[in-house]
Amino acid sequence: MKRNTHRPETKAVRGKSDLEKKNGPLATPIYQTSTFEVTDNDEQLRATPTDHFYTRYGNPTNTVAELTVAELEGVDAALTFASGMGAITTTIMALLKSGDHIVAQRDIYGGVTKFLSQWLPKLGIETTFVDTTDYDQHARAIRPNTKLLYLESPTNPTLRIVDLKRVAAIAKQHNLLSMIDATFGTPINQHPAEYGIDVVMHSGTKYLGGHTDLICGVVAGRADLIEKVHSTRTTLGNCMDPHASWMLVRGLKTLALRVDRQNDSALRVAEFLSQHAKVQRVHYPFLKNDPQYAIAREQMRGGGGMVSFEVEGTGEDARRVSESMRLFTLAPSLGGVESLVSIPVLTSHAMIEADQRKKMGVTEQMVRLSVGIENADDLIADLERALEAVAAPQHVRVG
Ligand SMILES: Cc1ncc(COP(=O)(O)O)c(C=O)c1O
């Protein structure tokens, strides 16, 4: 791993800027072009492997976004995609072949569960799902043809934290590649590559873009792996549009500021909820009584902007609470400057079988919050008022 000594706030803003360059545009230009002109065919051949050939292969605006994420993750290289799902599916198809096997943690984004369990078998790739924090179960699930350990941390929507040192050691011992969906973690709060994870993936739609106006994905890792993924992306064609890349570059400049604020506000929201009589349970890794507080503190700079909780009541109560909020907007997705609320069984995990959801701990009573950058007191006041929508507990009549 190379890298300069700048801190994340600096990398996010100046990631790719060439500080020696004089009289160039300070803001990244948008190379809104599908192709690049050359003077002769020799130059054409030289241009082919570069980002000045054809935008499905690469584009200078995309390169700025990619180098900035690589800097933030502390790895050799990164690649952008048309969506987070595009990044995941392309990377797995690039690194695995028919006959290979995947060990995947159970608590992963529902779209990925669907890809692994319903699509990859058509290509001859099987997946065994394991309990996210039972690492002996991970090791037991490994077969001679296992190639990939697929992880997510913190998990969506249960906010479990994976012990990255332990999973990286399992992968190393069995000669597996490891890949993590680090969308909830952000490169401000955690650096999975430092623990030996090979490929770090983000739905850039979320925190990296940060303004709920963009769909994109990024993978980052060692140059040899990223080169393979690049070749597959070129074939499958799910590259990012240069204008979207420009929006990502702009979003990245404020990533550290936004995440710091979201860390602080989400912790306050989680503390408020954990004291509330109509809340049965709160999931937030930086709450002192969270079962994974110690590992979260070890691996993460902040607990992140996501908080989940279960209401003291029914699924109906959870829905009413989500619909009663005014500042938290009822919408899927996360990671933007605006606070959002959603009901996981109806959104991120709607496509998963009910019994599998149950194993994950995703209940009907669960409400998921994406804490934005609004004033934390205002957000808490909104929650306090919305929780009045939970029906009073039914007292059991005796006799
Ligand atoms: C944790 C996580 N990973 C991946 C994705 C997929 O990303 P995208 O919607 O950008 O394809 C999502 C989307 O919600 C997500 O929450």
The ligand as an ORCA input file, in Angstrom:
! r2SCAN-3c Opt
* xyz 0 1
  C     -25.577     -1.457      1.940
  C     -25.965     -1.312      0.499
  N     -25.199     -1.879     -0.427
  C     -25.509     -1.790     -1.743
  C     -26.620     -1.117     -2.170
  C     -26.926     -1.025     -3.645
  O     -26.531      0.228     -4.119
  P     -27.221      0.973     -5.374
  O     -28.624      1.271     -4.990
  O     -26.351      2.171     -5.563
  O     -27.157      0.022     -6.516
  C     -27.461     -0.508     -1.235
  C     -28.675      0.212     -1.666
  O     -29.522      0.557     -0.894
  C     -27.109     -0.602      0.144
  O     -27.876     -0.045      1.098
*
